[in-house]
């Protein structure tokens, strides 16, 4: 199990029987070293095809993800970029794989959910070099990404494929190191997308309300090389994607497991691992209710995270609404309350029009009519039938 954790750089689950927790261990025991080697022929063939494909490409691009972090291959990635002059992007899960001030860094690629200029550059590439990429829903912009396998080199700790060719028994680290031994032609770049430059934050009007946009602009000006950003899932994570991270591996987020309540406990581990970094924690109100008490642990060990809790007012009103809903079901049957709950539809349409200028189309109105009619029928039927008695009574 420990070998699997080291081999794939992922969490494993260890379960100890209760009667073995206090059992004495074997003195002077040494874990055997297990070094898995790549198949030499497969590795040579894969590197040869990769060299030919990259050198013949018109617009290659590197897509770097979390396994570059986990296997400590940032230096190899930067050396590959330096030798080839090929620009690179990161994923949500791989954000801060290197410092985002690098001149060949384009930004975050997340399909249709990301910046359009980055999306077009990646998806129009005739050679996408995907290094340690996890093909998950969040990484791929809820599956809006368009990455053609016929124009891709895809390597992770589990597999290696080039176009439609799969190479077995080739280790990720061996392939990455092998790329640096190849003879790539250095290319001249034209105009490429670049991250939005950070603007000096200025207070325009002290009386104006704080907006989400202004909040993240202020956070961008606050972040320094000694800040590690830890974002929880949801609006905190997606809002933090555009934050500018100065150094590598200074952004943490649960973009794979989507674990709610991740950020506050993770900030403890981040600062304990590197006391020189101060965590900036971005967390929603729901997630903060789950693990916010871990700030007591931070205080116990003298840690000093900066915690930003988003959408507190929404959480307060949501909690009040659920409480009143529970009280209502204690006083009346659900069938009687259901039609009143459907009034939410009217409020949502009205607010959508007043706030966003959204006018519902005929399909939306037809669906609303069906839902409301169903609720009114239930109310009518319950009144006609009358209250039901329990057969036991």
Buried (B, 14 or more C-beta within 10 A) or exposed (E): EEEEEEEBBEEEEEEEEEEEEEEEEEEEEEEEEEEEEBBEEBBBBBBEBBBEBBBEBEBBBBBBBBBBBBBEBBEBBBBBBEBBBBBBBBBBBBBBBBBBEBEBBBBBBBBBBBBEEBBEBBBEBBBBBBBBBBBBEBBBBEEEBEBEEEBBBBBBBEEBBBBEEEBEBBBBBBBBEBBEEBEBEEBEEEEBBBBEEEEEEEEEEEEEEEEEEBBBBEBBEEBEEEBBBBBBBBBBBBBBBBBBBBBBBBBBBBBBEBBBBBBBBBBBEBBEEBEEBBBBBBBBBBBBBBBBEBBEEBEEEEBEBBBBBBBEEEBEEEEEEEEEEEEBEEEEEEBBBBBEEBEEBEEEBEEBEEEEEEEBEEEBEEEBEEEBEEBEEBBEEBEEEEEEEEEEE
